Amino acid sequence: MRGKVILEPNPANHCFGCGGANQSGMKLTFELDQDARRATGKFVLGSRYGGGAGFVHGGVIAILLDEAMGKISKLSEERAVTAELNIEYRKPVPVDAEIVVSGWQEEEKGHHRFRIAEIHDGQGNLLARGRGRFVVVGQPVVASAL
């Protein structure tokens, strides 16, 4: 597995963040860089995801960070679920400007995957950071299902 792969919303998946079958969902698309071992998405969320004063709701920020970290499982074709998620809200995330969300794996211990994701604005300023512990479950994902 080398290069970059676009992870578009799966039309059969009901996931709120990345599924294509959830009419109310965000339908997030990420790019998976297999060489850099990172998942990255660029988004302008809009007022629909606002919390107040023109900024993104904190829960939506958590979704973005969780989705970026979750996409890292595609690199090893395994299924892993979020067991812990800690978020550091550094600066308000604007609803009307492009943001960049990226995630990567920091460490692996047995069935545990320790991952980090960050949200930056267009100037590269860090707006939010998430640290997550994911636990591998079930059988490996079939490559054709990616």
C-alpha positions as CSV (number, residue, x, y, z in Angstrom):
1,M,0.0,0.0,0.0
2,R,1.7,3.3,-1.1
3,G,0.6,6.7,-2.1
4,K,-2.6,8.6,-1.3
5,V,-6.2,7.3,-1.2
6,I,-9.4,9.4,-1.0
7,L,-11.7,8.1,1.7
8,E,-15.2,9.3,0.6
9,P,-18.4,8.7,2.5
10,N,-19.5,5.1,2.0
11,P,-23.1,5.1,0.7
12,A,-23.9,2.0,2.9
13,N,-22.5,3.5,6.1
14,H,-24.7,5.3,8.6
15,C,-21.8,6.9,10.6
16,F,-22.7,10.5,11.5
17,G,-19.2,11.7,10.7
18,C,-18.2,9.9,7.5
19,G,-21.1,7.8,6.4
20,G,-22.9,8.5,3.2
21,A,-26.2,6.9,4.2
22,N,-26.9,9.3,7.1
23,Q,-29.0,12.1,5.7
24,S,-28.2,14.3,8.7
25,G,-24.6,13.3,8.8
26,M,-21.5,15.3,8.0
27,K,-20.3,13.1,5.1
28,L,-16.7,13.9,5.7
29,T,-14.0,13.0,3.1
30,F,-10.4,12.4,4.1
31,E,-7.2,11.8,2.2
32,L,-5.1,8.9,3.5
33,D,-1.4,9.4,2.8
34,Q,0.0,5.9,3.1
35,D,3.6,7.0,2.9
36,A,3.3,9.7,5.6
37,R,0.8,7.5,7.6
38,R,-1.6,10.4,8.1
39,A,-5.3,11.1,7.4
40,T,-6.1,14.7,6.4
41,G,-9.3,16.5,5.5
42,K,-10.0,20.1,4.5
43,F,-13.4,21.6,5.4
44,V,-15.5,24.7,5.6
45,L,-18.2,23.6,8.0
46,G,-20.7,26.4,7.8
47,S,-23.2,27.7,10.4
48,R,-25.0,24.4,10.6
49,Y,-22.3,23.2,12.9
50,G,-22.0,26.4,14.9
51,G,-22.1,26.5,18.7
52,G,-22.0,30.3,19.2
53,A,-20.5,33.5,18.1
54,G,-19.6,32.1,14.6
55,F,-17.5,29.2,16.0
56,V,-17.8,25.4,15.6
57,H,-19.6,23.6,18.4
58,G,-17.2,21.7,20.7
59,G,-19.0,18.4,20.1
60,V,-18.5,18.8,16.3
61,I,-14.8,19.5,17.0
62,A,-14.7,16.2,18.9
63,I,-16.3,14.4,15.9
64,L,-13.7,15.8,13.5
65,L,-10.8,14.8,15.6
66,D,-12.2,11.3,16.3
67,E,-12.8,10.8,12.6
68,A,-9.3,11.8,11.6
69,M,-7.8,9.4,14.2
70,G,-10.2,6.6,13.2
71,K,-9.2,6.8,9.6
72,I,-5.7,5.6,10.6
73,S,-7.1,2.1,11.0
74,K,-7.3,1.9,7.2
75,L,-3.5,1.8,7.0
76,S,-3.3,-1.6,8.7
77,E,-6.7,-2.8,7.4
78,E,-8.0,-3.3,11.0
79,R,-11.1,-2.2,12.8
80,A,-10.6,-0.2,15.9
81,V,-13.1,1.7,18.1
82,T,-12.6,4.8,20.3
83,A,-12.0,3.8,23.9
84,E,-10.9,7.3,25.2
85,L,-10.9,10.7,23.6
86,N,-9.3,13.8,25.2
87,I,-9.6,17.2,23.6
88,E,-7.6,20.3,24.1
89,Y,-9.6,23.3,22.7
90,R,-6.8,25.9,22.0
91,K,-8.6,28.6,20.0
92,P,-12.1,29.0,18.5
93,V,-12.7,27.1,15.3
94,P,-14.5,29.3,12.7
95,V,-17.5,28.0,10.9
96,D,-16.9,30.1,7.7
97,A,-13.2,29.5,7.0
98,E,-11.3,26.5,5.8
99,I,-9.7,24.2,8.4
100,V,-7.4,21.3,8.1
101,V,-7.9,18.2,10.2
102,S,-5.1,15.7,10.4
103,G,-4.6,12.5,12.4
104,W,-1.8,10.0,12.9
105,Q,-0.8,7.1,15.2
106,E,1.7,7.7,17.9
107,E,2.0,4.3,19.5
108,E,0.7,0.7,19.5
109,K,0.6,-1.6,22.5
110,G,-1.2,-4.9,21.9
111,H,-4.7,-4.2,20.8
112,H,-4.4,-0.5,21.8
113,R,-3.7,2.3,19.3
114,F,-2.7,5.7,20.6
115,R,-3.5,8.4,18.1
116,I,-3.4,12.2,17.8
117,A,-5.4,14.6,15.6
118,E,-5.2,18.3,15.2
119,I,-7.2,21.1,13.6
120,H,-5.4,24.0,12.1
121,D,-6.6,27.1,10.4
122,G,-5.5,28.2,6.9
123,Q,-2.5,30.0,8.4
124,G,-1.3,26.9,10.2
125,N,-2.4,27.9,13.7
126,L,-3.3,25.1,16.0
127,L,-7.0,25.4,17.0
128,A,-7.6,22.0,18.7
129,R,-5.8,18.7,19.5
130,G,-7.3,15.4,20.3
131,R,-5.5,12.4,21.9
132,G,-7.3,9.0,21.6
133,R,-6.9,5.4,22.6
134,F,-8.5,3.0,20.1
135,V,-9.0,-0.7,20.7
136,V,-8.8,-3.2,17.8
137,V,-12.0,-5.3,17.5
138,G,-13.1,-8.1,15.3
139,Q,-11.5,-9.3,12.1
140,P,-9.3,-7.3,9.8
141,V,-11.1,-5.2,7.2
142,V,-11.1,-6.7,3.7
143,A,-8.9,-4.5,1.4
144,S,-11.7,-4.2,-1.3
145,A,-14.1,-2.8,1.3
146,L,-11.8,0.3,1.8
